[in-house]
Amino acid sequence: MMIQLMKEIFLSNEMRNICCCNVFTAGAVGSSITPEQTIISSPEGSNTTLTCTYDDSAVFLHWYQQKPESGPEFLLMISKTTETVKRAEHLEPRISIRLHENKKKVDLEIFPAAVSDSALYYCAMQPTVTQNSYTLYKK
């Protein structure tokens, strides 16, 4: 699996900054999922949306969050065919996933945004690192 980090994270008391990176699935030649934005800055309390574009080979779409000095953690997964959503156990209801199948896009929506949401976010087409769609652990 190849992971390309696009930008660094910025932390601020007045603005919450989210960094999104690119994740390509291993073993699936020609398969890709790509973020539309590589860095987003949002005022605290605003509605923040991260968007990734995926190709036709996607079946499940995943979002992960990685805080500084921690491993990535599973947030949400959505099935492209049934739009069934799987959420991390303790995920706050203000964080959601939305599929736009006609546009081949998947959104991670955070409302209201908080400074504590500052992190690196991953979109993926399959469980990442451990193949476990609940929690990932730093190796």
Secondary structure, DSSP 8 states (H G I E B T S, - for coil): -EEE--S-----SSEEEEEEEEEE-TT-TT--EEES-SEEEEETTS-EEEEEEE-TT-SEEEEEEE-TTS--EEEEEEETTT--EEE-TT--TTEEEEEEGGGTEEEEEESS--GGG-EEEEEESS--SSS-SS-----
